[in-house]
Amino acid sequence: MSHSPARPRSAGPRALRRHGPAVLAAAIGILFALPLLWVFSGSLRDTDEIFAGLDRISWTTLVPADPTLDNYATLLSGDFGIAVANSVLVSAVTVAAGLVMSAMAAFGLSAIPFRGRGAVFAVVVLSFLIPFDAIAIPLSAVFRDWSLQNTYLGLILPGIGNGLAIFLIRQFFLAVPKELVEAARLDGLGWWGVFWRIYVPLSRPVLIGAGMTLFLFQWQAYVWPLLIGTEPAKQLGPIALGNLQGQLVPDYGAIFAGSVVLIAIPLIVILRLQRYFVQSVSTSGLK
């Protein structure tokens, strides 16, 4: 009895199932990127040319015919350049000091047994569930009483204690084998030595991820720098950009250039360190 040969499956549906999600993701990514590309294109045009031709969308909308860097030169030579430098300085110090504080707090909440540890951790979790802008105004009054207005210290201090960074590092620390800590303690190593010699060397991915959290929190902050950094010499990038938008006749070329600068710096940091951030988030649920 002869059997008819099996019909080969159509390659079309299989190719669609295999490549369809990637194509869909690429299309969505392009749609999200189009406004950013338009902003970048506008930063390379004269102000009069930015909104010209929007009634007919074409490739010239995203590709300037005569690109120029005059907007960037004008922008960075003024107060905006100082503001961007202030943002870089404040964010860098916040990340460095915040990582030390967050790592030590996470170590205490994960490795050192003490009464009330669960209650302290609950307060830490609650701290990053409450929007910071809700307490910014009363906190700024306290900082003014402490003579911290228009100071770098006043801009940096609120960003150091970040509950989300503590949470991420603590969850990673919980995965460190207790036997390793007990062996170190039996060898005479104190808690400080256990922290610096065991926990910190093992936690590079989560420390980078927490550092990105601290950096983004400080870089995109607007309400707090607006309340504390009122002098032009102490203004941060978002405030300087807002001041450009608030002028009588806005220079949209400079505004678009400023937006590109404030987007490009964190974008470079994220693209460079994104794999560590993904690792830190994925390990937050180990225990």
N, C-alpha and C positions, 0 to 999 in steps of 0.2 A: 504494500500500500504506500503510495508516494505521498510525501508531505510537501505542501507548497512553501516556498521560501518565505521567511518572515520579512515583512516590510520594514525597511529602515525607518527609524523615527526621523521626523522632520527636524532639520537643523535650525529652522527658524525659531520655534518656541524655546528650544534649549538656549540658543544665543540670546534670546530676549531675557530669559530668566537669569542668565549669567551676567550679561552686560547692562541689563535694564537699570538696576539700582545705581550703578556707577554713572550711567548717562544722566539719570534723573538728578543725582547729587551734583554732577557738574553743571547741569542747567540751573539748578537752584543757586549754586555758588556764583554763577555768572550774573544772575539777577541781583544778588546781594552786592556784587562787586561793581555793577554799573553806576550807582550813585557815587561811589568812591572814585571811580575813574573819571566821572564828570567833574568832581571837585578838584582832582589833580589836574585835569585839563584846564579848568578855570583858573587855577593858580598860575598857569603858564600863558595866560592871555591878559590883555588890557581889560580894565573894568568895563569899558563900553562894549567889548566883544563877548563877554561872558554869557549874557542872556540873549544875544542876537542869534536868530535862527532856531530858537526852541520850538517855533510853530511847525517846523519841518525837521523831524528827528532823522538824522543821517550819520554817517561815519564822521563827518566834520564836527558833530556835536562832541565827540570824545577825542578827536585828534585836532589840535590847534594847527592852523595853517602857518602861523608865524610865531612859534613859541619864544618866550622871553623869560629870563630869571629876574627881571626888575622887581617883581613883587616880593621875592625872597630877599633880595638885597635891601630893599627899603624896609622890610619888616624886621630883619635881624639886626639892622644897624640902629634901631630905636629901642624903646623900652621893652618891646616884646622879646628881643634877644636876651635881655637881662632876666626877664620873667622865665624863659625856658631854662636858662642856666640855674635859676633858683629852684625850679621844679626838679631838675636833675640832681642837684645837691640835696634837697630835702628828701627826695625819694630814696637816694642812695643811703643816706644816714638812717632813714626810717627802716630800710631793709636790714642793714647791718645790726642796728640796736634792737630792732624788733625780733630778729631771728634769735639773738642771744636770750632775750627775755622770754619769748615764746617757747624755745627749746627747754629752758630751765623750768618753766611752769609745767610744761608737758611731762618732763621727767619726774617732777614731784608728784604729779597726779597719776602717773602710771607705774612708777617703780617703788616709791617710798610709801609704806603703809602708815597712815595716821588717821585719827578719828575725824570724821566729817569730810573725808576726801570726796565722797559722792556728792555732798551738798556743794562743795566748792566747784566741782566740775559742772554741776547743774547751773550755777551762776555764770560760769564761763560760756556755756551753751546759750543761756538766755541773753548774754551780752551781745552776741552777733545776730540774734533774732530781732533785736530792737534796732530800728534805723538810727544811724548816728545823727542824722539831721534833726531828729526829734529832740535831742538833748544839746544840740550845738549852741543854741542861743543862751541858755542858762550857764553852760560851761564856759562860753566866751566871756561872760561877766566875771566868772571866777578868775579866769586868766588875766583879765584887765586889772583886777584887784592885786594880782601877783606881779604886775608890771611885765607881763609876757606878750603884750600886744606888739606887733611889728618886730618880732624877734624870730630867728630861726628855731629856737627852742620851742616857742609857742606853736609854730607850725608843725613841728615834728612829734611832740609828745603824744597827742591823741592817736597817732598812727602806730605807735610802738606796741600798745596792748591790743592785739587783735584776737578776738575769741575764735574766729574760724581757723587762724593759723595754729593756735594752741590745740584745737580739736584735731586737725589733720596730723600734727606731729605726735600727739598723744596716742591716736589710733595706730600709728606706725610703731611707736615704742611698745605698745602692748604685745606686738608680735615678736619682740626680742625674747629668746628663750630664757626662762627664769634660771635654768641650770647654769647658764653662762654667768649670770649675775651672782648667783650663790657661790660659784667657784672663785670668782674675783673677790668676793667678800671674805671667803675663807683664807685667801692668800694675803689678806691684810689691806686690800684696797678700799678706801673710803667711798662714800657716796659721790663725792666730787670727782674722784678718779674713775669710778664706774661710768659717770656721765661723759667725761671727756675722752676716755680711752676705749669705751665699748659702744655706748649709744650714739655719740656724734659720728664716729667713722662709719657706722652702719647705716646712717640715715641721710646720706647725701641726696637721694631722689626727693624725699619728703621735705628736706630743708630747702631745696631749690623750688619745689612747688609752693611751699609756704612763703618763700621770698617773693615769688610772683604774685601771690595774693596780697602781700603787704605793699608791693610796688604798685599794683593796679589800684588798690584802695587809695593810696596817697596821690598817684598821678592824676586820677580823674576826680579828685575831691574838688568841690566848688564852694559849698556853703561855708565850710570852716576857713579856708583861705580868704574868702570874702569878708568874714567877720574879724579875722586876726591880722591879715596882711593888708592893711589899708594904705600904707605908704607905697609909692611906685617902686622903691628899691627892694621891697619885700613882697611884691606881688608874685604870684605863680602864673604859669602859662594859661590855664583856663580863665583866670580873671582878666589877664591882659587881652585874651581873645574876646571876651565879653565886652571889654571896654571899646574894642574896635567896632563891634556891632552897634554900640550905643552912641556913636558919633552922629552929628547932624547929617552929614553926607557920607554914608559908609563907603569905604573903599573895598569893594567885594573882591578885588584881586588880592589884596593883602589879607582879607579874612579867609579866603580859600587857601592861600599859602600858609597861614597860621594853622588852619585846620589840618593841612597835610603834615606839617611838622609835628603837631601834637598827636597825630595818629601814627606817624611813621616810627617814632621812638618806641612806644610800647609794642607795636607790631613786630619790630625787629627782635625785641626781647622775647615775645611770645613764640615766634617762629623758631628762635634759637633754642628755647628751653621747653617747648611744649611736651616733648616726650617724658621729661622728668615730672611735669605737672600731671600728666595722665597716670604715671606710675604712682605718684603720691595719692591721687584720688582713688585709684583701684585698690591700694593697700589699706584704705581707711576702713574697710569692712572685714578685715581679716579676723578680728576678735570683737 
